[in-house]
């Protein structure tokens, strides 16, 4: 493990996680970026497969199944990222977690719980969402609609609060389940405790990610606008102009999964990266040939 990123003796909590300095947030992003640069193709392709699977969630019945099994596919990606850090090059199999019976059971339970929470949120916001859908249809017809501000505010506030709470509860829960086999409920509670205890480092990480996102969106928007101007608004021109947005979106998603592993590793001390015999830090081999990198589903 890189001791540049966290001191193993710093603020060791009895619950089994560390409280790292605020500056660690920036270092997490730097290390994740270095790994992403060396494993770009495998990560991008894995995330593309993941997004394709998620896109099937709009299919009746099948969508519910995919929603429940979604943590299993994400866990497979995290297992591949961890393996890539320990012994590069990375080999990602989105179904790796399915082959672990105890882990699979906990991940399905987590997916079912998240699906039910999503259905509950949709039920609570049903009338407000209906008003916003009506506004969208009016806009599509070319008429300027009256914006239902109260409904919009409730949806935005409720959605933001749900994202933050669910994010805190699952950011470390998924790695704890897949890497350590921790029960889902215990992992969720531990994730909430660890994220709140490390709010400084995670806030710094969030600020850097936001800065990165704004910068990338600005640059990509300019590139897409230039391409659209050059190629025209034809179907092919629009598709080509949208490619930079797609590529950058996949890249940012892949980077986030790498960041998730690095955060968990430094806060929870990944035993697979420990080196008891030499005590030396695990380093990524910069000379590894990435031609052997594979993504499997």
Residue, then its C-alpha position, 0 to 999 in steps of 0.5 A: x500500500x502506498x504510505x504516501x496516501x495514508x499513515x497506517x497508524x493515523x487515527x486507527x479506529x476500533x471499528x476497523x477503519x482509519x480516519x485519514x488526513x484531508x489532503x488524502x482526498x487529492x492523493x486518491x484522485x492522483x493515484x486513481x488517475x495513474x492507474x486509469x492511464x495504464x489500464x484505460x482500454x480495459x476499464x473503458x470497455x468494462x464500464x461500457x458493458x456495465x452501462x449496456x447492462x443498465x440500459x436494459x433496465x427499461x425493459x419490463x420485468x427484465x429491468x427489475x432483475x437487472x436492478x436487483x443484480x446490479x451490485x453483482x456486476x459492479x462488484x465484478x468490476x471492483x474485483x478486477x480493479x483490485x486485481x489490477x493494483x495487486x498484480x497488473x495487468x487488470x483482468x475484469x470479469x463482471x460476473x466474478x462476484x456471482x461465482x462467490x456464493x456468500x458474496x452473491x447472496x449479500x449483493x443480491x440482498x443489497x440490490x433488492x433493498x436499493x430497488x425497494x428504496x427506489x420504488x418507495x422514492x418514486x411512490x412518494x414523489x409520484x405526483x410531483x414527477x407527474x407534474x414535471x413529466x407534463x411540463x416536459x411534454x408541453x415543452x416538447x410541443x413547442x409551448x412555453x410551460x408554467x414551471x411547477x416550482x414547488x414540485x421541482x424543488x421537492x424533487x430536487x431536494x428529495x433526490x439530492x438527500x437520497x443520493x447523499x444518504x445512499x452514497x454514504x451507505x454504499x460507498x464502502x459497503x460494496x467493497x466490504x461485501x465483495x472483498x471481505x464477505x461482510x454481511x450487507x447490513x453490517x457493511x452499510x452501517x460501517x460504510x456510513x460510519x467510515x464516510x462520516x468519520x472521513x468527511x474531510x478527505x472525502x470532501x476534498x476528493x469531491x471538490x477535486x472531482x467537481x473541478x475535474x468534471x466542470x473542466x472536462x464538460x467545458x472542453x468537451x462541450x466546445x469540441x462537440x459544438x465545433x464538430x457539430x458546426x463542421x459536420x452539420x445537424x445530420x444524423x451522422x454529424x450529431x452522432x460523431x459530435x456526441x462521441x466525445x461526450x460518450x467517451x468522457x462520460x465512460x472515462x469519468x465513470x471508470x475513474x470513479x470506480x478506481x477512486x472507490x477502491x483506492x479510498x476503501x483500501x486506504x481507510x480499511x487496509x486491504x489485506x491483499x496489498x499488505x507485504x508482511x515479509x518485506x514491509x514494502x509498499x505495493x507498486x504498480x508495474x509501469x512496464x507491464x504490457x497491457x496487451x494481455x488486458x481482458x474484459x469478460x462478462 
